[in-house]
Amino acid sequence: MRIFKNVDEKLKEIGFNKISEDKHGAQYERYNTKYNYWQRVDISHKASGRHILQSYDRDLMDEKKIGNTCVGLTGYEMSLFVKKMKKLGLYSRTAGIEG
């Protein structure tokens, strides 16, 4: 019996299912039954070193057809995804700050 759960297990507990993961990032989804939409969270590698974490409605485009609409994360959810970014080696405190 394991005492501690890994990040993916904790994300699963709050409804996030891992869709994919490789050295360039990871993708998770969960369904919001109250408002009937799929929330997707992407951890993505960027060549600039400014790796990103995005949370959005996977099926909804904005009015200008530029991209998907943002869905907020709670502090706990954000902390889990930041831990995942660190595990993947895609977290840097200084990359890209200078402009």
Steps between C-alpha positions, in 0.01 A plus 500: 500500500633842399486786745553789257321562171675634194384816320304310234307312769415825679387658172286192431335541842379847401377382161794559263579210267839496331459498121869500404849556636845514346822700543332805341206516741176348617129540439211444742122525474204499733128539441306766689152351551351817648573712191541219244843565353840333471789677671839429350833582664817499292856512626699594192868526409610811314838539330541842668504334842176677590315173558131553563200369690162564336151418625210543258165373372607261225188557286442874534653764273507868586294751303793593274575133421852542635502223758333323786354671803694487827378291794645589839675263736479495879817548702512126576455406133768748397744364760452146368559608141811697599632185672436312174684769303797462733492121463509538121788749524286776346505743793739790520476804722713720274455389138376787287455755780727753335260554211 
